[in-house]
Amino acid sequence: MSNSLSITVDVEDWYHIPSVCGSTFSLYRDVDEFFEKWNDRYDYLSEPTKRVLDMLDEYNVTATFFVVADAGEHYPGLIESIAERGHEIACHGSHHACNIDSKTKEPLENTEDFETVTLKAKKILEKISGEKVTGYRAPNALVGGWMLDSLEKIGFKYDSSVCVNSLYNKTDSPLKGVLTYPYYPMVGGLEPGGYRDFVEFPWAYYDVGIKIPTSGGPMLRFLGAHVILKGLKQSLKRGHTVFYFHPIDISYEKFPEVGRGRPFYWAIKGKIVEDRIRYILKNLKNSDVEFKKLSDVEII
């Protein structure tokens, strides 16, 4: 078993999901339109983020936080509080808008626009955190090979969006040869290629004849902790792997009921998910797994 794993946290709020903002089928075109039209309370993110930070302190874990850059504008002090605890700040897009179509996997913007918007998000996060931001995770994990080329061009060193599994593929590539450990992606695609100054950190899966996605996120809510942990431990045998969750996964509050599919999407959250995260962290700690920020992982 590999002795290292990265805990990653996607810092986004309830309205960032595709049914509400930033997709081809969302209720609001983007976050800007949401804030123009939404007059009620929006911040369901700050309180659970503080509890995530306290929980990571409790287990003595340093994590990588993929932050939507507009959090800097709408949640004063939140990004600073993450950086002050010693965690890595990475980029989760500007407004969490999808960059490729979820069905066709075709780009939803041209390369130049993607680079301009993403570089701006990178600089916002760097200015607030006082740190160099070198990591990226695609909003909704919808990622294309062309995006990695652009990320490398504008100064990123790694991405962590690719999820190989037998249930779905949220990328524009067949992902042949991609497993669960870090690799250098080919230019123009997501398959492994020769050395380059850019790394992909794919997500964990549990191979039981079919590959079940077990890196966390929504699957942590739907599958439970035991299956996730089995997938993480199996993936650790292949090499370094990734676990992730969202602060809003552990929110005790009921979110506004807008957007399609929301009641089902948030049917399981709060204390039950927090207990699952704690179970996984405790079990991995007891297995002598070393937790590393993604920027500290060395590729062999």
Backbone as a ProteinNet text record, in pm:
[ID]
protein_1_A
[PRIMARY]
MSNSLSITVDVEDWYHIPSVCGSTFSLYRDVDEFFEKWNDRYDYLSEPTKRVLDMLDEYNVTATFFVVADAGEHYPGLIESIAERGHEIACHGSHHACNIDSKTKEPLENTEDFETVTLKAKKILEKISGEKVTGYRAPNALVGGWMLDSLEKIGFKYDSSVCVNSLYNKTDSPLKGVLTYPYYPMVGGLEPGGYRDFVEFPWAYYDVGIKIPTSGGPMLRFLGAHVILKGLKQSLKRGHTVFYFHPIDISYEKFPEVGRGRPFYWAIKGKIVEDRIRYILKNLKNSDVEFKKLSDVEII
[TERTIARY]
83.8	0	87.9	52.6	122	100.2	194.2	178.7	131.8	85	41.5	-88.9	-167.7	-297.4	-321.5	-394.9	-428.9	-575.9	-599.8	-735.7	-760.7	-866.4	-897.1	-1040	-1060.7	-1189.8	-1233.1	-1351.6	-1403.5	-1491	-1441.7	-1509.4	-1604.4	-1732.3	-1837.4	-1965.6	-2062.3	-2186.9	-2298.7	-2415.3	-2529.3	-2569	-2554.8	-2599.5	-2498.3	-2381	-2280.3	-2308.6	-2402.9	-2425.3	-2493.9	-2475.7	-2519.4	-2667.8	-2754	-2896.7	-2934	-2846.5	-2877	-2798.3	-2668.6	-2584.5	-2481.3	-2449.5	-2329	-2328.4	-2447.2	-2449.9	-2549.5	-2559.1	-2652.1	-2797.2	-2819.8	-2957.4	-2986.5	-2902.1	-2917.7	-3030.4	-3079.7	-3185.7	-3136	-3014.8	-2951.2	-2835.2	-2815.3	-2709.6	-2572.9	-2547.7	-2419.3	-2436.8	-2327.8	-2332.2	-2366.7	-2318.2	-2350.4	-2501.2	-2566.1	-2711.8	-2782.1	-2730	-2785.9	-2787	-2674.3	-2666.9	-2748.5	-2770.5	-2858.2	-3003	-3043.8	-3185.1	-3218.6	-3118.3	-3142.8	-3133.6	-3240.4	-3243.4	-3242.3	-3247.8	-3248.5	-3105.9	-3096.1	-2965.6	-2903.3	-2772.7	-2704.6	-2593.8	-2536.7	-2417.7	-2451.7	-2440.8	-2453	-2316.6	-2212.7	-2078.7	-1984.8	-1991.9	-1892.1	-1891.5	-2009.8	-2017.6	-1961.2	-2003	-1944.2	-1796.2	-1749.8	-1607	-1525	-1574.3	-1504.7	-1498.7	-1607.2	-1607.6	-1513.1	-1501.8	-1404.9	-1263.5	-1232.2	-1098.3	-1069.6	-1168.6	-1150.6	-1131.4	-1206.6	-1195.5	-1057.7	-1006.4	-873.6	-765	-781.7	-689.6	-691.7	-812	-830.5	-754.5	-753.5	-685	-542.1	-501	-366.6	-340.2	-435.8	-428.8	-417.2	-321.8	-311.7	-366.4	-458.4	-532	-510.1	-559.9	-563.4	-709	-733.8	-868.6	-883.4	-971.5	-1002.3	-1115.4	-1080.8	-1172.9	-1226.8	-1358.8	-1418.4	-1380.2	-1319.9	-1258.9	-1359.7	-1487	-1582.4	-1612	-1565.8	-1577.6	-1500.4	-1395.5	-1319	-1401.8	-1495.6	-1581.1	-1699.4	-1760.4	-1886	-1870.6	-1751.1	-1727.8	-1599.5	-1604.3	-1483	-1418.4	-1288.9	-1213.4	-1210.9	-1295.2	-1303.5	-1175.5	-1127.5	-1006.8	-885.6	-880	-768.6	-766.5	-885.9	-891.6	-839.9	-861.9	-811.3	-658.4	-606.4	-461	-388.9	-451.3	-389.1	-370.5	-453.5	-441	-335.7	-268.4	-159.6	-200	-324.6	-370.5	-334.6	-327.3	-297.8	-424.4	-413	-522.3	-499	-599.1	-596.3	-723.9	-733.9	-841.2	-949.8	-1073.7	-1189.7	-1275.1	-1203.7	-1272.3	-1306.5	-1356.2	-1392.4	-1529	-1630.2	-1766.8	-1826.7	-1742.9	-1787.9	-1874.3	-1855.8	-1928.9	-1866.4	-1950.8	-1900.8	-1820.7	-1708.7	-1625.1	-1649.9	-1706.7	-1748.2	-1892.2	-1962.9	-2101.8	-2108.2	-2196.7	-2202	-2245.2	-2318.4	-2363.8	-2268.7	-2238.9	-2159.2	-2009.1	-1968.6	-1828.1	-1757.3	-1837.2	-1780.8	-1751.7	-1646.8	-1615.9	-1732.7	-1755	-1859	-1801.9	-1670.8	-1604.6	-1476.7	-1424.6	-1301.3	-1180.6	-1069.3	-947.9	-902.8	-908.2	-862.3	-947.1	-1079.2	-1167.5	-1143	-1125.8	-1097.7	-969.8	-866.2	-738.2	-749.6	-820.9	-836.6	-910.4	-1022.7	-1105.2	-1031.8	-965	-898	-774.5	-701.2	-585.1	-628.7	-739.6	-793.4	-830.7	-895.1	-930.9	-805.8	-703.4	-575.8	-516.3	-517.1	-457.7	-538.6	-671	-756.6	-721.7	-711.4	-681.3	-541	-446.3	-308.9	-301.7	-375.3	-373.7	-433.1	-543.4	-610	-528.9	-476.1	-407.5	-261.9	-203.5	-61.4	26.6	-30.9	43.3	35.8	132.4	127	20.6	-67.4	-171.2	-130.2	-105.5	-53	-146.5	-255.6	-344.9	-482.5	-548.3	-679.7	-766.4	-894.3	-994.6	-1109.8	-1149.7	-1255.5	-1389.5	-1464.5	-1599.4	-1680.9	-1747.7	-1829	-1746.7	-1612.5	-1519.4	-1536.2	-1592.1	-1605.6	-1478.9	-1394	-1260.9	-1226.3	-1159.6	-1110.9	-960.5	-898.9	-753.4	-702.5	-778.4	-738.8	-727.8	-807.8	-803.7	-669.4	-616.2	-488	-375.6	-379.4	-278.1	-284.2	-405.3	-422.4	-376.5	-408.9	-367.7	-215.8	-148.3	-1.1	52.1	-9.7	32.7	24.7	-78.9	-96.9	-39.5	40.1	118.5	75.7	-22.8	-59.6	36.9	52	142.3	68.1	-57.9	-132.1	-282.2	-353.1	-498.4	-540.7	-659.5	-714.7	-864.6	-899.7	-1039.7	-1082.3	-987	-1019.2	-1067.6	-1187.1	-1246.9	-1276.2	-1192.6	-1213.5	-1311.6	-1419	-1512.5	-1602.5	-1682.4	-1767.5	-1907.8	-1935.9	-2071.1	-2087.6	-1984.5	-1993.8	-1853.7	-1846	-1720.1	-1748.9	-1693.4	-1719.1	-1608	-1532.7	-1422.8	-1448	-1358.5	-1369.3	-1276.5	-1226.4	-1128.5	-1172.1	-1125.4	-1160.6	-1089.2	-984.5	-911.4	-841.3	-800.6	-726.9	-590.8	-559.4	-430.5	-429.6	-541.2	-548.9	-600.2	-529	-570.5	-605.9	-546	-582.1	-461.6	-347.4	-228.1	-182.5	-99.2	-61.4	14.7	-4.3	64.6	80.1	169.2	186.1	91.4	-7	-100.6	-39.4	-82.9	-36.4	-85.2	-16.9	-61.9	-189.4	-292	-416.3	-512.7	-479.1	-567.2	-548.6	-617.5	-609.7	-543.2	-502.8	-431.4	-286.7	-221	-80.9	7.9	103.6	198.1	339.1	429.3	566.6	576.3	696.1	716	679.2	613.9	591.6	583.2	587.9	587.4	443.4	364.2	223.6	176.8	103.4	64.1	-87.9	-144.7	-285.6	-293	-375.6	-402.2	-543.8	-559.1	-693.3	-750.9	-877.8	-949.1	-950.4	-985.7	-988.3	-1107.4	-1090.6	-1205.2	-1187.4	-1298.1	-1298.8	-1333.6	-1236.1	-1254.4	-1306.4	-1433.9	-1494.9	-1552.1	-1479	-1529.6	-1582.8	-1653	-1679.2	-1606.9	-1576.2	-1502.6	-1601.3	-1609.5	-1700.9	-1623.5	-1671.5	-1599.4	-1603.9	-1485.8	-1480.7	-1388.2	-1379.2	-1295.7	-1369.7	-1502.3	-1578.7	-1683.8	-1702.1	-1801.2	-1941.4	-2023.6	-2160.1	-2164	-2061.1	-2058.9	-2043.7	-1981.2	-1971.2	-2110.3	-2195.6	-2332.2	-2418.4	-2399.4	-2488.6	-2442.6	-2311	-2259.8	-2223.2	-2191.5	-2150.6	-2000.3	-1955	-1812.1	-1738.3	-1803.6	-1733.3	-1686.7	-1774.3	-1737.2	-1630	-1646	-1546.2	-1409.8	-1407.4	-1280.7	-1216.3	-1297.2	-1241.9	-1179	-1245.6	-1191.5	-1064.4	-1059	-937.8	-821.3	-847.9	-740.1	-691.5	-784.8	-743.8	-661.6	-703.7	-631.2	-493.7	-482.5	-352.7	-251.4	-299.9	-209.2	-148.3	-217.5	-164.9	-68.6	-86.8	-4	-80	-23.8	-86.9	-227.1	-321.9	-457.5	-522.4	-650.9	-718.7	-854.1	-883.8	-1016.1	-1066.8	-1197.8	-1247.8	-1390.3	-1424.5	-1560.8	-1580.6	-1703.6	-1738.5	-1778.4	-1744.5	-1796	-1949	-2019.3	-2165.9	-2221.6	-2137.7	-2181.5	-2216.5	-2151.1	-2172.9	-2257.6	-2320	-2408.8	-2531.9	-2570.9	-2690	-2817.6	-2800.8	-2914.8	-2981.4	-3106.8	-3181	-3150.9	-3109.9	-3076.9	-3203.5	-3198.7	-3313.4	-3348.9	-3477.5	-3523.1	-3547.8	-3438.9	-3447.5	-3356.1	-3386.9	-3308.2	-3365.5	-3334	-3386.8	-3312.4	-3386.4	-3323.8	-3264.1	-3291.4	-3225.1	-3266.6	-3395.8	-3430.3	-3354.5	-3341.1	-3267.7	-3118.5	-3065.9	-2922.4	-2874.9	-2956.6	-2916.6	-2993.5	-3042.2	-3119	-3033.3	-2904	-2812.9	-2700.9	-2697.6	-2589.5	-2590	-2508.4	-2509.4	-2426	-2476.2	-2398.7	-2363.7	-2455.7	-2428.7	-2305.4	-2291	-2174.5	-2049.4	-2064.6	-1950.5	-1896.8	-1985.7	-1942.5	-1869.2	-1914.9	-1847.6	-1706.4	-1691.5	-1558.2	-1466	-1519	-1439.1	-1397.3	-1487.9	-1458.5	-1343.6	-1348.9	-1246	-1112.4	-1113	-988.4	-925.4	-1006.9	-956	-897	-967.7	-921.9	-792	-781.1	-658.3	-542.1	-571.1	-467.6	-415.1	-506.9	-468.1	-395	-405.8	-335.8	-199.6	-157.3	-27.5	-15.5	-126.9	-123.1	-75.6	17.8	67.3	-18.7	-67.1	-149.1	-60.2	-71.4	11.7	-74.9	-40.2	-100.3	-58.1	-143.6	-111.2	18	45.4	168.2	294.9	279.8	396.4	421.1	333.6	348.6	453.7	549.4	654	613.3	625.1	589.6	713.2	701.7	816	811.6
-119.7	0	125.5	222.1	350.8	414.1	494.2	552.9	698.3	742	881.4	900.1	994.8	1027.7	1176.2	1237.8	1379.7	1396.1	1468.6	1511.1	1642.4	1646.8	1769	1812.5	1943.2	2000.7	2100.1	2080	2170.1	2275.6	2399.3	2508.9	2579.8	2539.5	2597.8	2595.6	2679.6	2685.6	2614	2608.8	2533.5	2581	2711	2766.2	2743.1	2690.3	2664.3	2536	2451.2	2325.3	2352.6	2263.2	2290.9	2320.9	2266.7	2291.8	2435.7	2503.7	2642	2743.4	2722.4	2819.6	2751.7	2817.9	2787.6	2667.1	2614	2502	2531.8	2439.7	2458.5	2440.7	2385.3	2363.3	2431.5	2526.6	2588	2691.7	2714.1	2812.1	2953.7	2982.7	3112.5	3091.1	3183.7	3171	3154.6	3237.1	3232.2	3291.6	3293.9	3344.5	3493.4	3568.4	3711.9	3733.7	3656.8	3669.7	3625	3520.8	3474.5	3588.1	3657.7	3764.9	3888	3907.2	4015.2	3988.8	3861.4	3827.7	3767.5	3715.8	3647.7	3748.6	3761.8	3860.6	3799.1	3667.5	3601.5	3566.7	3507.5	3464	3365	3377.4	3284.4	3205.1	3256.2	3195	3076	2956.3	2832.4	2761.9	2836.3	2779.5	2808.4	2928.8	2970.8	2881.3	2852.1	2775.4	2633.9	2556.9	2422.1	2424	2529.1	2538.1	2551	2629.9	2643.4	2507.5	2431.1	2299.6	2202.5	2214.7	2131.7	2163.7	2292.1	2332.5	2279	2286.5	2233	2081.6	2012.5	1867.1	1826.8	1898.3	1866.4	1892.7	1998.1	2023.7	1907.3	1860.1	1751.3	1624.8	1597.4	1478.3	1510.5	1634.7	1678.4	1653.3	1695.3	1675.5	1810.5	1819.7	1936.6	1898	1979.9	1944.5	2046.4	2012.8	2105.9	2147.8	2278	2332.1	2391.9	2332.4	2386.7	2488.2	2615.1	2724.1	2791	2807.8	2888.8	3033.9	3098.4	3230.4	3335.9	3323.8	3427.2	3423	3318.9	3315.7	3431	3476.1	3589.6	3717	3729.6	3848.7	3836.9	3718.5	3703.2	3648.7	3599.1	3543	3602.6	3729	3795.6	3718	3695.2	3628.9	3477.9	3418.2	3271.6	3209.2	3258.8	3202.3	3226	3345.3	3374.9	3275.2	3241	3150.4	3010.7	2970	2839.1	2843.1	2947.5	2961.2	2975.3	3047.1	3069.8	2940.1	2839.1	2709.8	2620.8	2671.7	2596.5	2508.3	2521	2439.4	2504.9	2421.5	2470.9	2526.3	2642.4	2698.8	2665.6	2601.3	2571.8	2627.2	2621.7	2689.4	2591.3	2629.4	2550.1	2631.6	2711.7	2794.2	2931.1	3015.7	3152.4	3157.7	3097.7	3098	2957.5	2855	2714.9	2684.8	2758.9	2731	2612.9	2531.1	2418.3	2469.5	2403.5	2441.5	2354.8	2234.2	2150.4	2105.6	2076.9	2034.5	1895.3	1878.3	1751.5	1634.6	1661.2	1552.3	1530.2	1635.7	1620.6	1623.6	1681.3	1702.8	1804.8	1877.8	1984	2106.1	2185.2	2306.4	2404.1	2468.8	2570.9	2711.6	2720.5	2849	2821.9	2927.1	2905	2906.8	2859.6	2844.7	2977.5	3082.1	3213.2	3263.2	3247.7	3290.9	3208.4	3077.1	2991.5	3035.5	3063.6	3104.4	3239.3	3332.9	3466.4	3459.1	3388.9	3378.6	3300.4	3191.9	3106.5	3174	3245.6	3320.2	3428.9	3494	3595.3	3531.3	3414.3	3342.1	3304.9	3258.1	3221.6	3341	3456	3577.6	3626.8	3614.4	3653.1	3568.4	3438.1	3347	3370.5	3400.8	3428.4	3557.4	3657.7	3786.7	3772.2	3699.3	3683.7	3595.2	3483.8	3385.7	3420.9	3501.6	3532.5	3416.3	3318.9	3199.6	3184.1	3110.7	3073.8	2965.1	2982.6	2882.8	2801.7	2672	2588.9	2475.3	2456.6	2344	2386.4	2298.5	2327.6	2202.5	2223.3	2116.6	2173.8	2104	2153.1	2156.3	2264.6	2267.8	2149	2082.8	1964	1849.5	1857.9	1755.7	1732.5	1830.9	1821.9	1878.5	1790.1	1833.2	1777.4	1859.9	1819.8	1832	1752.5	1757.7	1895.9	1968.5	2104	2196	2169.5	2252.3	2237.8	2114.7	2093.3	2167.7	2169.3	2243.5	2391.9	2445.2	2586.1	2612.8	2522.2	2538.8	2545	2454.4	2454.8	2586.8	2634.3	2758.5	2879	2883.2	3001.6	2982.9	2876.6	2867.5	2766.9	2683.3	2577.3	2459.9	2383.4	2267.7	2134.3	2136.9	2011.4	2035.6	1927.1	1923	1798.1	1802.5	1682.8	1678.6	1628	1625.1	1492	1412.1	1292.4	1178.4	1127.5	1018.5	900.4	799.1	676.4	587.3	545.2	451.6	391.4	292.2	221.5	280.7	386.2	441.7	563.2	645.4	767.5	814.8	901.9	966.2	1114.3	1198.3	1342.3	1415.5	1340.3	1399.1	1384.2	1444.5	1432.7	1324.9	1236.6	1135.2	996.7	890.1	754.3	709.7	781.6	755.4	619.7	571	444	460.3	365.8	369.2	454.2	521.6	602.9	515.7	515.8	439.6	536.7	520.7	607.1	680.4	667.8	734.3	843.4	937.3	1053.6	1014.5	1095.5	1070.4	1200	1196.2	1310.2	1291	1379.3	1362	1402.4	1335.2	1370.5	1509.7	1573.5	1703	1682	1761.5	1754.6	1646.6	1574	1467	1441.2	1339.7	1307.4	1172.9	1103.2	976.6	1004.2	906	924.3	948.2	1039.3	1069	1074.2	1140	1154.7	1264.3	1279.4	1379.4	1518.8	1594.3	1737.5	1801.1	1930.6	2000	2021.4	1915.9	1922.8	1781.6	1769.4	1637.4	1630.8	1513.4	1487.1	1394	1432	1347.8	1291.4	1172.1	1114.8	1067.6	1036.7	1000.6	849.5	811.9	670.4	597.8	468.4	382.2	247.5	174.3	41.2	-57.5	-139.3	-232.4	-366.1	-394.4	-521.9	-591.4	-579.4	-625.3	-508	-419.6	-284.7	-186.8	-68.7	31.4	131.5	129.4	218	341.4	464.5	584.8	599.4	607	609.6	719	830.9	938.7	1025.8	1008.5	1090.7	1172.3	1298.2	1385.3	1326.9	1339	1284.6	1135	1060.8	916.9	888.1	979.4	964.5	972.9	1057.6	1071.3	952.1	899.8	795.6	653.3	629.6	494.1	462.7	566.9	543.9	528.3	526	531.6	400.9	287.4	159.2	132.6	156.6	135.2	235.2	360.9	463.9	423.6	381	343.6	223.8	124.9	10.7	54.9	148	199.7	279.8	357.8	435.6	342.3	239.7	146.8	65.9	24.7	-46.1	46.1	172	267.9	299.1	302.4	326.1	216.4	96.4	-11.8	14.5	93.7	128	246.4	331.9	452.4	563.7	681.8	797.4	819.9	852.2	876.9	994.3	1019.4	1142.7	1111.4	1179.7	1178	1320.5	1339.9	1477.6	1485.1	1603.7	1632.8	1784.1	1826.5	1969.1	2009.1	2129.2	2173.4	2165.6	2200.6	2197.8	2056.1	1953.8	1815.8	1794.5	1871.8	1850.9	1961.3	2045.4	2149.7	2086.9	2140.9	2093.2	2160.4	2260.4	2343.4	2295.4	2330.5	2301.1	2410.4	2372.3	2470.1	2517	2636	2682.7	2581.5	2559.9	2458.8	2522.7	2551	2600.7	2515.6	2510.6	2428.3	2287.9	2223	2089	1982.4	1888.3	1772.8	1800	1914.5	1950.8	1865.9	1833.9	1757.7	1625.1	1555.5	1428.2	1451.8	1556.5	1583.2	1603	1667.9	1696.7	1611.3	1494.4	1408.4	1359.4	1338.7	1289.9	1391.4	1453.1	1546.5	1568.8	1663.1	1696.3	1601	1568.3	1490.6	1351.6	1289.2	1154	1155	1259.8	1269	1307.8	1398.6	1433.7	1309.4	1225.2	1101.9	1009.7	1006.6	924	975.1	1106.6	1166	1133.7	1148.1	1117.8	970.4	882.7	738.9	711.2	774.4	753.5	810.8	933.6	995.1	912.4	869.9	791.5	659.3	591.6	463	476.9	580.1	601.8	638	717.8	751.9	625.8	536.8	412	316.3	341.8	258.7	317.1	417.8	483.6	547.8	597.7	671.5	812.8	859.1	996.4	1088.1	1195.7	1291.8	1401.9	1425.7	1527.5	1623.6	1751.3	1847	1806.3	1829.9	1786.3	1848.2	1971.9	2038.4	1976.2	1894.8	1830.8	1688.3	1638.7	1500.2	1493.1	1404.1	1383	1268.9	1291.9	1190.4	1107.9	976.5	887.8	836.6
0	0	0	-84.4	-81.4	54.6	98.6	230.7	224.4	107.1	101.4	24.5	74.3	18.3	39.4	-51.2	-36.4	-0.7	108.4	142.5	68.7	-10	-84.5	-53.4	-47.6	-8.5	-115.3	-171.6	-274.2	-208.5	-211.6	-141.3	-237	-228.9	-311.5	-229.3	-265.5	-189.4	-264.6	-205.7	-259.4	-398.8	-427.1	-555.9	-668.1	-635.7	-738.2	-816.8	-769.2	-840.8	-975.5	-1073.3	-1211.4	-1229.1	-1142.1	-1158.9	-1123.3	-1048.2	-1006.6	-1089.2	-1105.2	-1177.3	-1267.8	-1378.9	-1454.2	-1544.6	-1581.4	-1675.6	-1787.4	-1883.2	-1995.2	-1951.5	-1831.4	-1785.1	-1651.3	-1610.4	-1478.9	-1475.3	-1355.6	-1333.4	-1360.9	-1317.7	-1342.6	-1439.8	-1529.3	-1630.9	-1565.9	-1463.6	-1393.2	-1253.9	-1177.8	-1040.9	-1037.6	-1134.9	-1139.2	-1149.8	-1237.5	-1250.5	-1122	-1059	-931.7	-829.6	-815.6	-716.2	-755.4	-883.8	-928.8	-888.7	-890.5	-871.7	-735.5	-665.8	-538.2	-424	-347.3	-239.6	-100.3	-92.2	38.2	81.4	198.4	248.4	149.2	128.7	38.4	106.3	215.9	274.3	364	304.5	380.9	387.5	349.5	333.7	450.9	507.6	607.4	731.1	784.8	909.9	894.8	791.9	779.7	741.9	672.2	640.4	768.5	862.4	991.7	1062.1	1055.2	1119.8	1049.3	916.1	842.5	889.8	903.7	948.5	1088.7	1177.1	1312.9	1310.9	1224.9	1215	1164	1062.7	1009.7	1114.5	1194.5	1305.7	1404.8	1432.2	1528.5	1486	1355.5	1303.6	1255.3	1276.1	1236.8	1088.3	1004.4	860	789.6	698.6	612.1	475.2	423.9	302.6	191.5	73.7	-39.3	-60	-55.1	-71.2	-210.2	-290.8	-423.5	-407.6	-422.9	-389.1	-515.5	-522.6	-628.8	-600.9	-699.2	-675	-631.1	-673.4	-632.3	-482.2	-412.9	-267	-203.4	-271.2	-221	-213.2	-305.9	-310.4	-214.4	-208.1	-135.4	6.5	41.4	175.1	232.7	273.9	323.9	439.1	425.7	532.2	524.5	440.8	437.8	382	268.9	207.6	297.1	357	448.8	564.6	615.6	731.2	695.9	570.5	526	516.6	453.3	435.3	569.2	662.2	793.8	872.1	842.5	911.3	845.8	742.6	680.2	564.6	518.1	406.4	273	169.5	35.5	-29.1	-93	-171	-317.7	-378.8	-521.7	-584.4	-715.9	-789.4	-835.1	-809.5	-853.9	-951.7	-1031.8	-1130.4	-1075.3	-1162.4	-1124.9	-1057.6	-1123.8	-1071.7	-1068.1	-1083.1	-1085.1	-1207.8	-1314.4	-1437.9	-1511.2	-1574.9	-1653.9	-1773.3	-1802.9	-1917.5	-2040.1	-2016.6	-2129.5	-2104.7	-2211.9	-2201.4	-2137.6	-2040	-1965.9	-2053.4	-2160.6	-2248.9	-2366.7	-2440.6	-2563.1	-2536.5	-2422.9	-2384.3	-2475.5	-2552.3	-2635.8	-2548.7	-2583.7	-2506.3	-2504.9	-2390.1	-2378.8	-2393	-2411.4	-2434.3	-2513.2	-2575.1	-2650.3	-2556.7	-2607.8	-2526.1	-2465.8	-2545.3	-2498.8	-2381.6	-2391.2	-2282.3	-2156.2	-2172.9	-2057.6	-1987.7	-2066.1	-2007.3	-1937	-1995.9	-1936.2	-1802.3	-1802.9	-1682.1	-1572.9	-1611.1	-1512.4	-1454.9	-1537.5	-1487.3	-1389.2	-1419.5	-1327.8	-1194.2	-1199.1	-1076.2	-996.7	-1066.6	-1003.3	-928.9	-994.8	-934.4	-815	-822.6	-709.2	-586.7	-607.4	-496.9	-441.8	-530.5	-486.6	-405.5	-448.8	-377.7	-237.9	-227.1	-97.5	-3.5	-55.8	29.6	55.8	-33.6	-21.7	-60.9	-131.4	-173.4	-324.8	-379.4	-520.2	-536	-632.6	-659.6	-782.5	-762.5	-872	-911.6	-835.1	-861.3	-907.8	-983.3	-1040.4	-1033.4	-1010.1	-1025.2	-1104.9	-1209.3	-1297.3	-1224.2	-1237.8	-1180.9	-1230.1	-1136.5	-1165.3	-1224.9	-1214.4	-1266.1	-1415.4	-1486.7	-1632.1	-1694.6	-1746.4	-1788.8	-1926.6	-2006	-2138	-2145.4	-2232.7	-2247.6	-2284.2	-2366.1	-2405.6	-2284.7	-2180.6	-2059.7	-1988.2	-1983.4	-1916	-1987.3	-2120.7	-2196.5	-2161.8	-2151.5	-2115.5	-1972.5	-1881.7	-1742	-1730.1	-1801.5	-1799.6	-1855.4	-1961.6	-2028	-1934.2	-1847.7	-1761.6	-1621.2	-1602	-1479.7	-1375.5	-1406.4	-1313	-1328.6	-1220.4	-1220.3	-1217	-1174.2	-1170.2	-1176.5	-1211.6	-1210.9	-1133.8	-1072.8	-1007.9	-1034.3	-1153	-1196.2	-1256	-1300.7	-1379.2	-1289.3	-1321.8	-1244.5	-1336.1	-1329.1	-1407.7	-1332.2	-1398.5	-1336.2	-1443.6	-1405.8	-1501.8	-1512.6	-1436.1	-1432.8	-1523.6	-1534.4	-1615.3	-1652.7	-1752	-1790.6	-1814	-1729.4	-1737.7	-1814	-1895.1	-1970.9	-2121	-2200.7	-2346.8	-2403.2	-2315.5	-2355.9	-2307.8	-2374.7	-2331.3	-2203.3	-2162.9	-2038	-2035.1	-2151.4	-2156.5	-2088.3	-2002.8	-1934.2	-1808.8	-1777.5	-1655.9	-1542.2	-1430.8	-1313.3	-1200.7	-1083.9	-971.4	-912.5	-976.8	-924.7	-1022.2	-976	-1057.5	-1183.8	-1288.3	-1415.1	-1493	-1592.4	-1683.1	-1802.1	-1819.8	-1930.9	-2064.8	-2169.2	-2303.1	-2341.1	-2433.2	-2483.6	-2565.8	-2537.8	-2614.1	-2571.4	-2465.3	-2418.9	-2270.3	-2220	-2077.6	-2050.9	-2157.6	-2139.3	-2096.5	-2033.3	-1995.9	-2117.9	-2103	-2210.5	-2154.8	-2227.5	-2179.4	-2075	-2019.5	-1913.7	-1962.9	-1876.7	-1896.7	-1757.9	-1753	-1624.1	-1575.3	-1583.4	-1542.4	-1509.7	-1398.1	-1347.6	-1331.8	-1359.7	-1328.5	-1207.8	-1109.5	-993.7	-1006.2	-1065.2	-1082.6	-948.9	-951.2	-829.4	-805.7	-685	-645.4	-706.6	-729.1	-760.3	-691.1	-679.8	-619.4	-729.7	-768.5	-880.1	-826.8	-855.8	-815.4	-939.8	-1050	-1179.5	-1258.4	-1189	-1241.2	-1150.1	-1203.4	-1125.6	-1065.4	-931.7	-859.5	-814.4	-846.2	-803.9	-651.8	-588.6	-441.7	-387.9	-459.8	-407.8	-307.7	-296.9	-203.2	-275.6	-231.8	-293.6	-282	-386.8	-381.6	-349.4	-395.3	-367.6	-218.2	-145.3	0.2	61.9	3.3	54.6	15.4	-107.3	-158.3	-125.7	-120.1	-100.8	44.1	122	259.6	274.6	399.9	429.3	401.2	420.5	409.8	266.4	169.2	28.6	-13	28.7	-4.1	51.3	176.1	239.1	168.9	130.3	56.8	-74.7	-143.9	-269.5	-249.9	-142.7	-113.4	-81.1	-0.8	37.5	-82.6	-169	-290.2	-380.2	-392.8	-476.3	-418.8	-286.4	-222.6	-256.8	-283.4	-323.2	-460.3	-542.7	-675.1	-667.2	-567.5	-554.6	-485.7	-488.4	-424	-481.6	-394.1	-442.5	-368.9	-402.7	-361.6	-298.2	-187.4	-124.1	-121.5	-145.7	-141.9	-87.2	-38.4	5.8	0.8	27.2	28.4	170.6	215.2	345.2	354.8	244.3	252	264.6	240	264.3	411.8	500.6	644.3	706	622.8	674.6	740.2	855.8	925.2	873.9	789.9	750.2	621.2	606.4	484.1	382.3	263	160	87.7	27.4	-51.7	-161.3	-179.5	-276.3	-412.6	-480.8	-618.2	-705.6	-835.5	-926.7	-938.4	-1047.4	-1073.4	-992.8	-941.9	-876.8	-740.9	-683.1	-557.2	-437	-418.8	-297.7	-290.4	-403.3	-404.3	-384	-448.2	-443.3	-299.4	-218.2	-80.2	20.1	-23.7	67.4	183.9	159.3	264.1	282.1	397.5	430.9	581.8	628.8	771.2	855.3	973.8	1070.6	1018.6	945.5	893.4	801.6	720	630.3	709.5	805.9	891.2	962.3	1013.6	1081.6	984.3	858.5	757.3	729.1	718.1	694.9	812.3	933	1052.1	1054.8	1018.7	1014.7	916.9	800	697.5	744.1	798.6	846	958	1052.4	1165.4	1117.2	1025.7	975	897.5	814.5	737.8	829.9	931.6	1030.1	1098.2	1133.1	1199.5	1105.5	973.6	874.3	837.8	912.4	890.8	752.5	700.7	574.4	601.5	520	532.8	445.8	505.3	431.5	375.2	245	180.1	99.1	107.3	14.7	-126.6	-223.8	-359.6	-412.3	-374	-422.5	-363.5	-258.7	-194.3	-244.8	-331.5	-378.6	-488.1	-469.6	-570.2	-663	-792.4	-891.2	-923.3	-907.1	-930.9	-1074.1
[MASK]
++++++++++++++++++++++++++++++++++++++++++++++++++++++++++++++++++++++++++++++++++++++++++++++++++++++++++++++++++++++++++++++++++++++++++++++++++++++++++++++++++++++++++++++++++++++++++++++++++++++++++++++++++++++++++++++++++++++++++++++++++++++++++++++++++++++++++++++++++++++++++++++++++++++++++++

